[in-house]
Amino acid sequence: MNRESDDRAASSGSKVRPMRTLEAMDLGPKLTALSAREWERRPRELRRRPYMHHLARGAWVRSAEPLSVQQRSVLLREHLERHRGQVAVTGLTALEMLNLPVGHSYGWEQRLLGHAPAPRAREYAARSHTTHLAWNGTRLSSSQRLTCVSKSLGLPGIVGPWDCPLTHPVEALVVAAPVLPLWRITACVDALMSLRVMAEGRTVVQPLAVDHVGELLNQLPQRAQSVVRVRQALKLAQGPTISAMETLLRLVLLTCGLPPMETNHPVMMDGKYVYPDLAWPAEMVALEYNGRPHWENGKAYGDENYRIQRLRDHGWQVRVVVLDDLRDPKRRRELLQWLFQHLDRARARRTQSPLQHVRGR
């Protein structure tokens, strides 16, 4: 909840939420892959130099640090495109470059949500270290280690970090879907619906409406298992949602029988809007998920606690949730009991007549 609208929106009484931004990965200073001839050295000389990295046959890169998967992906794409047709980065590699909330499954959450495991869940770790490229036009193949090449699905691409062509995030999500749990796919869809994605100071993806995501999926093979899984996630998605753990918290609560809630509901307080992660506005009950970003930044953590206390001062019942409150069955029961109790009390107060309310006091 450490997000506030500007004073102009607050003073005008508008409930329009401020634009949220997801910054793509910073790949550092741009690197270039050159041939041994362009480096004016023989390959065996380049191999002996600690700052030279062999990218592929006929391509060498100078870098003081080891190349990340994302850096290698961009450079390998450029190298291959010199000799072939259009090539873009796709799949898990592209999603990670855009900092979308992909990740592994914890295990307990899929059992709790009743979701079937991802068809190729065991391949997630290997995929996260693999460059996934998509060719469009001229067929492309590569025997390069830790490289996967497939045909593009045809959605319009975008330009990511280092001016690297990426397939559209929805296409990349479909390609990565076999290794991702359903709730992670939902978190990615939530992010695409709620955030604009920026790379190196420019907007590369505006927030997508539900209908727009559906239209993009309609352009892909409808019976493909990956398309079906992303469409399932679209039905579970709800914006505006800022983080993957907000998505997980919402899905767990709905599975446990809680009534639908609003995400990042605007609450006017002290002349500004604040946005509880999950809220039942009519009952004035809210939850705040606190993860690593909250306690790693001391000032942000202090500001967060101040806003929570001010919400309580304004009559809201607010509970802070951490990962173990969902993972541990005993703590999860306590959280659910707290929620049902406060929601029931608030509804009972609303249904009381004024005379009953006075007698109750």
C-alpha positions in Angstrom: 0.0 0.0 0.0 3.0 2.3 -0.3 1.4 4.0 -3.4 -0.4 7.3 -3.4 -2.0 9.4 -6.1 -0.9 13.0 -6.6 -2.4 16.0 -4.9 -4.3 17.1 -8.0 -6.3 13.8 -8.2 -7.0 13.9 -4.5 -8.2 17.5 -4.5 -10.5 17.0 -7.5 -12.1 14.0 -5.8 -11.3 11.8 -8.7 -11.0 8.1 -8.0 -8.9 7.5 -11.1 -5.9 5.4 -10.0 -2.5 6.8 -10.8 -0.6 5.0 -13.6 1.6 2.2 -12.2 4.9 1.4 -13.9 6.8 -1.9 -14.2 10.4 -1.3 -15.2 12.0 -3.8 -17.5 15.3 -5.4 -16.5 18.4 -3.2 -16.6 21.0 -5.1 -18.7 23.8 -2.6 -18.1 25.9 -0.9 -20.8 25.2 -2.2 -24.2 27.6 -5.0 -25.3 28.5 -6.0 -28.9 29.3 -9.4 -30.3 32.1 -9.4 -32.9 34.1 -12.0 -34.9 37.7 -12.9 -34.0 38.7 -11.0 -37.2 36.9 -7.9 -36.0 38.6 -8.2 -32.6 41.9 -8.6 -34.6 42.8 -11.7 -32.6 42.8 -15.4 -33.3 40.2 -17.5 -31.5 42.8 -19.3 -29.4 44.1 -15.9 -28.2 40.6 -14.7 -27.3 40.0 -17.9 -25.3 43.0 -17.1 -23.1 41.7 -13.6 -22.3 39.6 -13.6 -19.1 37.3 -10.7 -20.2 36.4 -12.3 -23.6 33.4 -14.6 -23.8 32.6 -17.0 -26.6 29.0 -16.4 -27.5 28.6 -18.7 -30.5 30.6 -19.8 -33.5 32.2 -16.7 -34.9 31.0 -14.4 -32.1 32.9 -13.0 -29.2 31.9 -10.5 -26.5 34.1 -8.4 -24.3 32.8 -8.0 -20.7 34.5 -7.8 -17.3 31.6 -9.7 -15.8 30.0 -13.1 -16.8 27.2 -12.6 -19.2 23.7 -13.0 -17.8 21.1 -15.2 -19.6 19.3 -12.1 -20.8 22.5 -10.5 -22.1 23.4 -13.6 -23.9 19.9 -13.9 -25.4 20.0 -10.4 -26.9 23.5 -10.8 -28.3 22.8 -14.3 -29.7 19.6 -13.0 -31.3 21.6 -10.2 -33.0 24.3 -12.6 -34.1 21.8 -15.1 -35.7 19.7 -12.3 -37.3 22.7 -11.2 -39.3 22.5 -14.4 -41.3 18.8 -15.2 -41.1 15.4 -13.6 -41.1 13.6 -11.9 -38.3 14.4 -13.2 -34.9 12.9 -12.2 -31.5 13.3 -13.3 -27.9 10.3 -15.1 -26.5 9.0 -17.3 -23.7 10.4 -17.2 -20.2 13.4 -15.3 -21.4 11.3 -12.4 -22.7 9.0 -12.4 -19.6 12.0 -12.2 -17.3 13.5 -9.3 -19.3 10.2 -7.4 -18.8 10.3 -8.3 -15.0 6.9 -9.9 -15.2 6.2 -12.0 -12.1 7.2 -15.4 -13.4 8.6 -17.9 -10.9 8.5 -21.4 -9.6 5.7 -23.1 -7.6 5.9 -23.4 -3.8 3.9 -26.6 -4.0 1.5 -26.0 -1.1 -0.3 -23.2 -2.9 -1.3 -25.4 -5.9 -2.7 -28.1 -3.6 -4.6 -25.4 -1.7 -5.9 -23.8 -4.8 -6.8 -27.1 -6.4 -4.7 -26.3 -9.6 -3.2 -29.1 -11.6 0.6 -28.9 -11.9 2.1 -27.3 -14.9 2.6 -29.9 -17.7 6.4 -29.3 -17.7 6.9 -27.9 -14.3 10.2 -29.8 -13.8 11.7 -27.9 -16.7 11.3 -24.5 -15.1 14.8 -24.3 -13.7 16.4 -25.3 -17.0 14.2 -22.9 -19.0 15.2 -20.0 -16.8 18.8 -20.5 -17.9 17.9 -21.0 -21.6 17.6 -18.5 -24.4 14.3 -18.9 -26.2 14.2 -17.4 -29.6 11.3 -17.2 -32.1 11.9 -17.0 -35.9 9.5 -15.3 -38.3 9.8 -15.9 -42.0 13.0 -17.7 -42.7 13.2 -20.9 -40.7 16.0 -20.8 -38.0 17.7 -23.6 -36.1 20.6 -23.5 -33.7 22.7 -26.2 -32.0 24.0 -23.6 -29.6 24.0 -24.9 -26.0 21.2 -23.7 -23.7 19.2 -22.3 -26.7 15.7 -23.1 -27.8 14.3 -22.0 -31.1 10.7 -22.1 -32.2 8.4 -20.5 -34.8 6.7 -17.2 -33.8 3.0 -17.3 -33.1 2.5 -14.1 -35.1 1.4 -11.5 -32.5 2.9 -8.0 -33.0 6.2 -7.7 -31.2 7.6 -5.0 -29.0 11.1 -3.6 -28.4 12.7 -4.4 -25.0 16.0 -3.6 -23.3 19.0 -2.9 -25.5 16.5 -2.3 -28.3 16.0 -6.0 -28.5 12.9 -7.3 -30.4 10.6 -9.4 -28.1 7.5 -11.2 -29.0 4.3 -9.7 -27.5 4.1 -10.5 -23.8 0.9 -12.5 -24.3 2.6 -14.6 -26.9 5.7 -15.0 -24.6 3.3 -16.0 -21.8 1.7 -18.7 -24.0 5.1 -20.1 -24.9 6.2 -20.2 -21.2 2.8 -21.5 -19.9 3.9 -25.2 -19.9 6.4 -24.6 -17.1 4.4 -22.0 -15.0 1.8 -22.8 -12.4 -1.6 -21.4 -13.1 -1.5 -18.7 -10.4 1.8 -17.4 -11.8 0.2 -17.1 -15.2 -2.6 -15.2 -13.5 -0.2 -12.9 -11.8 1.4 -12.1 -15.2 -2.0 -11.4 -16.7 -2.8 -9.2 -13.6 0.4 -7.3 -14.2 -0.3 -6.8 -17.9 -3.8 -5.5 -17.1 -2.6 -3.2 -14.3 0.8 -1.8 -15.2 2.5 -0.1 -18.1 5.8 -1.7 -18.9 8.8 0.5 -19.6 12.2 -0.3 -21.0 15.0 2.3 -20.9 12.7 5.2 -20.4 10.1 4.4 -23.0 6.7 2.7 -22.7 6.7 -0.7 -24.5 3.4 -2.0 -23.3 0.3 0.0 -22.1 -2.1 -1.7 -19.6 -4.2 -4.2 -21.5 -7.9 -4.5 -21.1 -9.5 -7.9 -20.5 -11.1 -7.8 -23.9 -7.8 -7.0 -25.6 -6.0 -10.0 -24.0 -8.9 -12.1 -25.2 -8.6 -10.8 -28.7 -4.9 -11.6 -28.8 -5.6 -15.1 -27.5 -8.2 -15.5 -30.2 -5.5 -15.1 -32.8 -3.7 -18.2 -31.5 -4.5 -21.9 -31.9 -7.6 -22.3 -29.7 -7.1 -25.9 -28.8 -3.4 -25.6 -27.9 -3.0 -26.5 -24.2 -0.9 -23.4 -23.5 -3.6 -21.1 -24.9 -6.2 -22.8 -22.9 -4.2 -22.4 -19.7 -3.6 -18.6 -20.3 -7.4 -18.3 -21.0 -8.1 -20.0 -17.7 -5.8 -17.5 -16.0 -7.6 -14.6 -17.8 -10.8 -15.7 -16.1 -9.1 -15.6 -12.7 -7.4 -12.2 -13.3 -8.5 -9.0 -11.6 -7.0 -5.6 -11.9 -5.5 -3.4 -10.6 -3.1 -5.8 -9.0 0.5 -4.7 -8.3 2.4 -7.9 -7.3 2.3 -11.6 -7.7 1.7 -12.2 -3.9 -1.4 -10.0 -4.1 -2.7 -12.3 -6.8 -1.9 -15.4 -4.7 -3.5 -13.9 -1.6 -6.7 -13.1 -3.5 -6.9 -16.5 -5.1 -6.3 -18.3 -1.7 -9.0 -16.2 0.0 -11.6 -16.9 -2.8 -10.8 -20.6 -2.7 -11.4 -20.6 1.1 -14.8 -19.1 0.7 -14.3 -15.4 1.2 -16.6 -13.1 -0.7 -15.1 -11.2 -3.7 -12.9 -8.3 -2.8 -11.6 -5.2 -4.5 -7.9 -4.9 -5.3 -6.1 -1.6 -4.6 -9.3 0.2 -3.7 -8.9 4.0 -3.4 -9.5 5.4 0.1 -9.4 9.1 0.6 -7.3 9.9 3.7 -5.6 13.1 4.9 -6.2 14.7 1.5 -4.7 11.8 -0.6 -5.8 8.4 -1.8 -4.2 5.3 -0.4 -4.7 1.9 -1.8 -5.1 -1.2 0.4 -4.0 -4.4 -1.4 -7.3 -6.2 -0.8 -10.5 -4.5 0.6 -14.1 -5.0 1.3 -15.1 -1.3 1.2 -18.7 -1.6 2.4 -17.4 -3.4 5.6 -14.3 -1.3 5.9 -12.1 -4.4 6.1 -8.7 -4.6 4.4 -5.6 -6.7 4.1 -2.1 -5.6 3.3 0.5 -8.1 2.1 4.0 -7.4 3.2 6.9 -9.1 1.5 10.6 -8.5 1.1 10.3 -5.0 -0.6 8.5 -3.8 2.5 11.1 -4.7 5.1 14.2 -4.2 3.0 13.5 -0.4 2.7 13.4 1.1 6.2 11.7 4.3 5.2 9.1 2.6 3.0 8.4 0.2 5.8 7.9 3.0 8.3 5.6 4.9 5.9 3.6 1.8 5.3 3.0 1.2 9.0 2.0 4.9 9.4 -0.6 4.6 6.6 -2.0 1.4 8.0 -2.4 3.1 11.4 -4.1 6.1 9.9 -6.5 3.8 8.1 -7.3 2.2 11.5 -7.8 5.6 12.9 -10.4 6.3 10.2 -12.4 3.2 11.2 -10.9 0.5 8.9 -10.0 -3.0 10.2 -6.7 -3.7 8.6 -4.6 -6.9 9.0 -1.0 -7.3 7.7 -0.4 -10.6 6.0 3.0 -12.3 5.3 3.8 -15.5 3.4 3.7 -17.8 6.4 0.1 -16.6 7.1 -0.9 -18.4 3.9 1.6 -21.3 4.0 1.1 -22.4 7.6 -2.4 -24.1 8.1 -2.8 -22.8 11.7 -2.0 -19.2 10.8 -4.1 -19.5 7.7 -7.1 -20.6 9.8 -6.5 -17.6 12.2 -6.5 -15.2 9.2 -9.7 -16.7 7.8 -11.4 -16.5 11.3 -10.4 -12.9 11.6 -11.7 -12.0 8.2 -15.1 -13.8 8.6 -15.5 -12.3 12.1 -14.9 -8.7 11.0 -16.9 -9.0 7.8 -19.9 -10.6 9.7 -19.7 -7.9 12.4 -19.7 -5.1 9.8 -22.7 -6.6 8.0 -24.6 -7.0 11.2 -24.0 -3.3 12.1 -25.3 -2.3 8.6 -28.5 -4.3 9.0 -29.3 -3.1 12.5 -32.0 -0.4 12.8 -30.9 2.8 14.6 -32.9 1.8 17.7 -31.3 -1.7 17.7 -27.9 -0.1 17.4 -28.5 2.1 20.4 -29.8 -0.8 22.5 -26.8 -2.9 21.4 -24.5 -0.3 22.8 
